[in-house]
Amino acid sequence: MVKVIMLGNRDIKSVKIDPVLISDDLTMLEDLVAAAVNDASRKVEELSKEKLAGMTAGLDLPDGFKLPF
């Protein structure tokens, strides 16, 4: 019902809202937008971790060492 496209730097590229929601309860629409932004943020974080893990796979890093510094 609400779709947020977020770039890797966490800038929001677009927000799509189903027109049905516009006539509904404003509080519900606000909650759906917040949930969509939070979901997009989590997906960016997961993708960043996956890409970083792939880049550091061949490195022999000590336990607990975090990148970026």
N, C-alpha and C positions, 0 to 999 in steps of 0.2 A: 504494500500500500504506500509505503514511503521508501524511496531508494536514494542513497547518498553515494556519490562517487568521490573518493578521496585519493589524492596523490600521495606518493611516498613521503613527502615532506609534511604531510598532514593538512595541506591546503585542500579545501573542498572544491571540487571541479563542478559538480552539479548536484541539484536536489530535485527529485521528481516526486510529486504528490498526486495520488489518485484523486481526481475531481470529486468523487463520492465523499471524501473526507472533509472537503471544504464546507459542506452543509451540515456536517456532524458537529459534535461537541469540540470546542476549541481546546480544552484541556487534553482530550484524547489525541488530537492532532499534535499538540506540543510534545506529549509523551512519545508518540511514534517517531517524530523527528529526532528527539534526543536519543531514542533507542537505535535508530538507524545510524546516527553519527557515532555513537559508542561502538556499534558493531563494525563500522568501517574502520575506526581507529584500531580496534583489536585485530582486524584482518591485516592492516598495514604492519602492525607490530609483529604478528606471526610471520608474515612474508619477509620482513626485514631479518628476523632471527634465522629463518631458513636459508636465506641468501648468504648471511654472514657465516653460518655453519658450513655451507658449501665452500666458501672462500678459505676458511681456516681449517678445513678437513685434513690437509697435508701437513699442517704445522704442529709441532710438538709443544703445545702450550701447557704450562703448569695448571693444576686444578685450581679453580676459582679465578683464573685470569679472565678479565672481561675486556672485550673490545666494543666500541671504541674506547680509548683511554679515558 
